[in-house]
Amino acid sequence: MTIYSSQPGDIPTPVSFDELADRLADFGQSHPSEIHGYLCGLLSAGSRPDVQQWLKQLAEQMGDKFFDEAMGQLLSQLFLHTLNELESGSLSVTLLLPDDDEALGLRTVSLGLWCQSFISGFGQGLENRQVSEMVEEVLRDFAEISLIETAEDNDESERLYIDVSEFVRLAWLNVFAELCQPGPQSDKEPSGESGDSGKTMH
């Protein structure tokens, strides 16, 4: 299978929710937000598979699916774009969720799936390493948000969805920054000094 690749200096283009959803229609229950959440959790825990390893991991998560060339290209592009955004330190990274003009119910369910899958990917990438209390708190929050229910489609619910999705985005960036981007003077305070135990993830 031919894998999407970029030349040095190229910035992989983003993958849209609708484009990935259309491709996933032939793969059963898989959902774009679920796949992106799993990838973001994996990367935020410090795991750095190459594209081939990522596709293999994902295929196993999806029940040993076989990706044709078009699907492999799109998933590779999603992987490379997400990794590039995170490692560039950009604060504009986004969750892969339905567009704002889609029904609130669909967006709410997608946000819950993203959080649930982030926890799964994070646990796989972290293995048995310890994390700080801040990271544990984010994971607890994500677990609660993963149970989010479809709200009535009104202005108040829309504002709540926007607030929660922005909270998730910023919390994700904080986790990535702590585990994958140590500060320039991090030798002054060893990470994990609090001795907090990492959660066992499922």
Secondary structure by P-SEA (a helix, b strand, c coil): cbbbbbcccbbbbbbcaaaaaaaacccccccaaaaaaaaaaaaaacccccaaaaaaaaaaaaccccccaaaaaaaaaaaaaaaaaaaacccccccccccccccaaaaaaaaaaaaaaaaaaaaaaaccccccaaaaaaaaaaaaaaacccccccaaaaaaaaaaaaaaaaaaaaaaaacccccccccccccccccccccccc
